[in-house]
Amino acid sequence: MAKLMNVGFGNVVNTDKVVGIISSDSAPAKRMIQKGKEHEILIDATQGRRTKSVIFTENHQIILSALQPETLTGRFNGSVPEVYDDAKE
């Protein structure tokens, strides 16, 4: 069953599709964000806030989040209760 992870401001991502979560501070991350904009595969879920995390999915989408990578990792691993499980409904 697919689980949805809150990446901030009510935006959610399917955890089955996440390949990686990295900090947005590095030069390679900034290059990937720029390439994502150019190829129109970038999803901005920051609501105008500063980007702190970059999420990569298996279908080559790049998602920007205003939450720290550590926060998202905790949610991804289930140690923080911000994961929505569709099996419970």
Steps between C-alpha positions, in 0.01 A plus 500: 500500500620848418586734785495874459762715672425864583777716348360822642196726470260212429700369204561125497727257314454126443774336710516202263635729227769687702858417400685758707477810717793742510580845634460783252820679607754315285605609152391166343153539654473852359604370156236226518235757593599714202489198266159408643371848416638476147348156437172586678528213748518723809218520755528788745324413828663781702207746487753780439723406795872428482578157349670275756450154347499349155305176451573274204243249377536188289311662211768775487290771662679745730298636793607800706405521867540769765555232768840376617620168354515357853131582554402336172716195576325461835163519329614259230616245759180538700661639816299823459120470467470705178457200269154425365424132440213439258449149642359647824203665329 
